[in-house]
Amino acid sequence: MSTEYPLINNEAAKRYEFHIEEQTPLIEYILTNQKIFLTHTEVPKALEGKGIGSALIKSVLEDIDQKGLTLVPLCPFVAAYIKRHPEWKRLVLKGINVK
């Protein structure tokens, strides 16, 4: 899916979101001491298989990079994305092995 959706940082709910029609793909996070832990990614069934999850992760990583945060990818989907796109490993906390 080539359409870009605006990234929403829902700080109250501690999650990044896309709003697509009535659907809300999201990545939950914990932010502490300049580190951001991405804990869970969720894409509604109706949007699965369209590249939405990957587009969301890419937008979130761009935001993390812009803010100068250090990433701890606890979510397996995020870790798999970073493994496929090693240019993002520079954001990952040193000593964390992305599997």
Protein Blocks (a to p, Z undefined) as FASTA:
>chain_A
ZZdcdddddfknopadddehjbccddddddeehiacdfbdcddfklgonlmmmmmmmmmm
mmmmmnopacddfbfklmmmmmmmmmlmmmpcghiacZZ
